Amino acid sequence: MIAPTLLNNRYRVQKKLGTGGFGETFVAEDTQMPSSRRCVIKQLKLADRTPQVQKWVEDLFGREAAVLEALGDASNQIPQLYAYFCENDKFYLVQEYVEGQTLEAKVKQEGLLSENAVKQILVDILPVLEYVHKKHIIHRDIKPSNIILRSSDGKPVLIDFGAVKEMMGTMMSSAGNFNQTIAIGTAGFMPLEQQAGRPVYASDIFSIGITATYLLTGKLPNEMLDRRTGEVMWQQYAIGVSPSFATVIDKAIKPMAGDRYPTAKEMLQALQMPVTQVASASELAATEVNRTGMATQVSQTLPPIAQDAARTPEIIPNDKTSGGKNWQKAVPAIAGAVGVGVVGGFFMWWHSAQMLSISKQEARDLIERWQEAKQEIFAPPYNRQLAEELTTGKLSDEILTSSKPYSSINWLASHKASYKYGSQKIDAIEDLIVKGNEATIQAVIVEERTLVENGTSKITTLDTTRVRYDLVAEHQKWKIRDYKNVTVVKAVTPAWEMK
């Protein structure tokens, strides 16, 4: 496509920067500014051009632009948004032009980067990522070509956020629902959960870690992938990387999201930790207490029987036994099997078991709090903080960062919609299964709910449903990661699911 000479009667296109799956990018000059300042214009195209999708995207485009504007205003390492507009059924973003070199271009032109150079880039970019995540935004497309080293100060600048791209990938299903059918991201630089359309904050951690491996090796992740384990075996291609730095990168790029750093702040802290403090769990577990109480180093880790015990799921049956005290019963059993106390390793296990334990009553209390909180989360003022306190992972992202119809705050707010809840109660709590810092529980929920749009009640349901809740412990607090309606026990009105 050849761009018009003048866009929006203001921006004169100078050259094309690139073409992608969601549109084209140009360098232009602003003819209405005295300086004729240079800017970057992103022209975005819809995957589905039906009138319904066009109208839906138009409604959301301004909101997403406002988010980009706020991000750029608060951080000088995110390009400022100057303007947005629609013209001839196309959508445009006008952003600050950042003079500099992308990390991809730097490696191609100058060769591999040293550990110190890569570490400095990470130290400079992770606070930006932490800020973005605190705003409930997942970048979704971090890669070497989306980080520019600014010429003026050498600082990395994060560009090309994926939220607007997600809108452009919206399709309408045969049932009339809006679906994001295209996974946002770049092959090799996005993890499994993002490929499945369920990105989390740790997805960006993976991408930044993989970017680091590219800077150190010059190789794309798919060239270093172990097809059997799914891990990127980058160290054999890197030169002069210290074990402590390699440990941090390895954790950041774990295939499973739960094995990575949960936040950018934690990864930054690991990078800045003194080398003597960067130790693996096996090293900590190898510290043994002798008879005098002094710590000595032993060559072996915990015996297999202790490792097996740590992996065994704890099943709490449907009776009145207290799951909250089960960890106390496990202490003498494991101590007898191991035959020794362990400084560090034993303390961490004891503290972890104490932190991770959850009884059926505690799980019930969490579900009750969630039921009550929905009245504030899914209706004005759309309490995001409350959602953060009670949810995490998939559920949190769906509520806070997505634009999923009917179940996200973004969609409800943009459609002036909300839910009103009537009768809510838990009829029964069924078997609880606890495994490490994760738990699953089923509950029979009675709930009356009304969808309201523009002040008009659309549909009311009063259902009794068996719901499976997936729970996870984060920072010594249990949260709901996801839930799924297993069966509808009784539907007074035609069943209609929000999820």
Residue pairs with C-beta under 8 A, 6 or more apart in sequence:
1 24
3 13
3 16
3 24
3 26
3 43
4 13
5 12
5 13
6 12
6 13
6 31
7 13
7 28
7 41
7 87
7 92
8 83
8 85
8 87
8 92
10 30
10 31
10 32
11 28
11 29
11 30
11 31
11 39
11 41
11 94
12 28
12 29
12 31
13 26
13 27
13 28
13 41
14 26
14 27
14 28
14 29
14 38
15 26
15 27
16 24
16 25
16 26
17 25
17 26
17 27
17 40
18 24
18 25
19 25
21 182
22 44
22 45
22 165
22 168
22 169
23 42
23 43
23 44
23 45
23 168
24 42
24 43
25 40
25 41
25 42
25 43
26 40
26 41
26 43
27 38
27 39
27 40
27 41
27 97
28 38
28 39
28 40
28 41
28 94
29 36
29 37
29 38
29 39
30 36
30 37
30 38
30 39
30 82
30 94
37 97
38 97
39 82
39 94
39 95
39 96
39 97
40 79
40 94
40 95
40 96
40 97
40 98
41 92
41 93
41 94
41 95
42 92
42 93
42 95
42 164
43 90
43 91
43 92
44 90
44 91
44 92
44 93
44 164
44 165
44 168
45 90
45 91
45 168
46 53
46 54
46 57
46 91
46 168
46 170
47 168
47 169
47 170
47 171
47 181
47 182
48 170
48 171
48 172
49 89
50 172
52 172
52 176
53 170
53 171
53 172
53 178
54 89
56 170
56 178
57 91
57 167
57 168
57 170
58 86
59 414
59 415
60 167
60 403
60 410
60 414
61 84
61 86
61 91
61 164
61 167
62 84
63 410
63 414
64 163
64 164
64 167
65 81
65 84
65 93
65 164
67 135
67 137
67 163
68 81
68 93
68 95
68 161
68 163
68 164
69 80
69 81
70 135
71 78
71 132
71 135
71 137
71 161
72 78
72 79
72 80
72 81
72 95
72 96
73 80
74 131
75 128
75 131
76 155
77 124
77 125
77 128
77 155
77 156
77 157
77 158
78 128
78 132
78 157
78 158
78 159
79 95
79 96
79 97
79 98
79 157
79 159
80 95
80 96
81 93
81 94
81 95
81 96
82 94
82 95
82 96
83 93
83 94
84 91
84 92
84 93
84 94
85 92
85 94
86 92
91 164
91 168
93 164
98 148
98 150
98 157
98 159
99 150
99 151
99 152
100 148
100 149
100 150
100 151
100 152
100 157
101 109
101 148
101 149
101 151
102 144
102 145
102 146
102 147
102 148
102 149
103 121
103 144
103 145
103 147
103 148
103 149
103 156
103 211
103 214
103 215
104 143
104 144
104 145
104 214
105 145
106 113
106 149
107 113
107 144
107 214
107 215
107 218
111 218
112 215
112 216
112 217
112 218
112 239
113 121
113 215
113 216
114 240
115 216
115 240
115 241
115 242
115 245
117 215
118 212
118 215
118 216
119 245
119 271
121 147
121 149
121 156
121 212
121 215
122 208
122 212
122 267
122 268
122 271
123 268
123 271
123 272
124 155
124 156
125 147
125 156
125 158
125 208
126 208
126 264
126 265
126 267
126 268
126 271
127 264
127 265
127 268
128 156
128 158
129 139
129 142
129 158
129 204
129 205
129 208
129 264
130 263
130 264
130 265
130 268
132 138
132 139
132 158
132 204
133 201
133 204
133 263
133 264
136 384
136 388
136 400
136 401
137 161
137 163
137 401
138 162
138 199
138 200
138 201
138 203
138 204
138 397
138 401
139 158
139 161
139 162
139 204
139 207
140 161
140 162
140 163
140 165
140 166
140 184
140 185
140 190
140 194
140 199
140 203
140 204
141 160
141 161
141 162
141 165
141 184
141 185
141 186
141 189
141 190
141 207
142 158
142 189
142 204
142 207
142 208
142 211
143 186
143 189
143 207
143 210
143 211
144 211
144 214
144 215
146 158
146 159
146 160
147 156
147 157
147 158
147 159
147 211
148 156
148 157
148 159
149 155
149 156
149 157
150 156
150 157
162 184
162 185
163 401
165 184
166 180
166 182
166 184
166 402
166 403
167 180
167 403
169 180
169 181
169 182
169 184
170 178
170 179
170 180
170 181
171 178
171 179
171 180
171 181
172 178
172 179
173 179
177 405
178 405
180 197
180 402
180 403
180 404
183 190
183 194
183 195
183 196
183 197
184 194
184 199
185 194
185 195
185 199
185 207
187 222
188 210
188 220
188 221
188 222
188 225
189 207
189 210
189 211
189 221
190 199
190 203
190 206
190 207
191 202
191 203
191 206
191 207
191 255
191 257
192 230
192 255
192 256
193 199
193 200
193 203
193 257
194 203
194 206
198 394
198 397
199 397
200 257
200 393
200 394
200 397
201 262
201 263
201 264
202 257
202 258
202 260
202 261
202 262
203 257
204 264
205 252
205 260
205 261
205 263
205 264
205 267
206 252
206 253
206 254
206 257
206 260
208 252
208 264
208 267
209 249
209 252
209 253
209 260
210 221
210 232
210 253
212 249
212 252
213 219
213 221
213 224
213 232
213 234
213 238
213 249
213 253
214 220
214 221
216 234
216 237
216 238
216 239
216 241
217 224
217 234
217 237
217 238
218 237
219 234
219 237
221 232
221 234
224 232
224 233
224 234
224 237
225 231
225 232
225 233
226 232
226 233
229 255
230 255
231 253
231 254
231 255
232 253
234 249
234 253
235 241
235 246
235 250
238 246
242 275
244 273
244 275
244 278
245 271
247 278
247 280
248 267
248 270
248 271
248 278
251 259
251 260
251 261
251 267
251 270
252 260
252 261
252 267
253 260
254 260
257 393
258 472
261 267
261 270
262 474
270 278
281 345
281 348
282 301
284 344
284 345
284 348
285 301
285 302
285 342
285 344
285 345
285 348
286 297
286 298
286 299
286 300
286 301
286 345
287 295
287 296
287 297
287 298
287 342
287 343
287 344
287 345
288 295
288 296
288 297
288 298
288 340
288 341
288 342
288 343
289 295
289 340
289 341
289 342
289 343
289 346
290 296
295 343
295 344
302 338
302 342
302 345
303 337
303 338
305 337
305 338
306 334
306 337
306 338
309 330
309 333
309 334
309 337
310 349
310 436
311 436
313 433
313 434
313 435
314 323
314 326
314 433
314 434
314 435
315 431
315 432
315 433
315 434
316 323
316 326
316 359
316 360
316 431
316 432
316 433
316 434
317 431
318 429
318 430
318 431
322 359
322 361
323 357
323 358
323 359
323 360
323 362
323 432
323 434
324 357
324 358
324 359
324 361
324 362
325 357
326 357
327 353
327 354
327 356
327 357
330 353
331 350
331 353
334 349
335 341
342 349
352 437
355 437
355 473
355 476
356 434
356 436
356 437
356 473
357 434
358 432
358 434
358 439
358 471
358 473
358 478
359 432
360 429
360 432
360 441
362 478
363 429
363 432
363 439
363 441
363 469
363 471
363 478
364 426
364 429
364 443
366 390
366 471
366 478
366 479
366 480
367 426
367 429
367 441
367 443
367 445
367 469
367 480
368 426
369 390
370 390
370 391
370 480
371 424
371 426
371 445
371 447
372 424
373 383
373 386
373 387
373 390
374 419
374 421
375 419
375 420
375 421
376 383
376 386
377 383
377 384
377 386
377 387
377 399
377 409
378 409
378 412
378 418
378 419
379 412
379 418
379 419
379 420
380 418
382 409
382 412
382 413
384 400
384 409
387 396
387 399
387 400
387 409
388 396
388 400
389 479
390 479
390 480
391 399
391 479
391 480
391 481
392 472
392 474
392 479
392 480
392 481
393 472
393 481
393 482
394 481
394 482
395 480
395 481
395 482
395 483
396 479
396 481
398 404
398 407
398 408
398 499
399 407
399 408
399 409
400 408
400 409
401 408
401 410
402 408
402 410
403 410
403 411
403 414
404 411
405 411
406 412
406 417
406 451
406 498
407 498
407 499
411 417
412 418
412 419
415 453
415 454
416 453
416 454
416 455
417 451
417 452
417 453
417 454
418 451
418 452
419 449
419 450
419 451
419 452
419 498
420 449
420 450
420 452
420 457
421 447
421 448
421 449
421 450
422 448
422 449
422 450
422 462
423 446
423 447
423 448
423 462
424 445
424 446
424 447
424 448
425 445
425 446
426 443
426 444
426 445
426 446
427 443
427 444
427 445
427 446
427 464
428 443
428 444
429 441
429 442
429 443
430 441
430 442
430 443
430 444
430 466
431 441
431 442
432 439
432 440
432 441
433 439
433 440
433 441
437 472
437 473
437 474
438 470
438 471
438 472
438 473
438 481
439 470
439 471
439 472
439 478
440 468
440 469
440 470
440 471
441 468
441 469
441 471
442 466
442 467
442 468
442 469
442 486
443 466
443 467
443 469
444 464
444 465
444 466
444 467
444 489
445 464
445 465
445 466
445 467
446 462
446 463
446 464
447 461
447 462
447 463
447 465
448 460
448 461
448 462
449 460
449 461
449 462
449 498
450 457
450 458
450 459
450 460
450 461
451 457
451 458
451 459
451 460
452 458
459 493
459 496
460 493
461 491
461 492
461 493
461 494
461 495
461 496
462 491
462 492
462 493
463 488
463 489
463 490
463 491
463 492
463 493
463 495
464 488
464 489
464 490
464 491
465 485
465 486
465 487
465 488
465 489
466 485
466 486
466 487
466 488
466 489
467 483
467 484
467 485
467 486
468 483
468 484
468 486
469 480
469 482
469 483
470 480
470 481
470 482
470 483
471 478
471 479
471 480
471 481
472 478
472 479
472 481
473 479
483 499
484 499
485 497
485 499
488 495
